[in-house]
């Protein structure tokens, strides 16, 4: 059967992302900054925007990060370190991260959030 759909799209129909994503894909890549925005219903799930002093970066919505950043709030200082690709117990590869959160409500210092998938 022949596809009879007409390609009538133009540049006005194009969806463009305005987010400046943090590049996590090199082991050791690190971002440190303050959470300035949390959008629970972002395009790809929960979106966190971090101001690192030079610019604002959106943290990619990845399961390993979303779980570890679930306690983060606007105003918190965070540090994320890319640990590279690892294998889960069921042999699937995923990017893992070390996450530290300094809450603006606490004076105890940074806390490490679990760094390996269970």
Helices and strands as residue ranges (DSSP letters): G 11-13, E 30-42, E 45-51, E 56-59, H 63-68, E 77-87, E 93-102, E 111-113
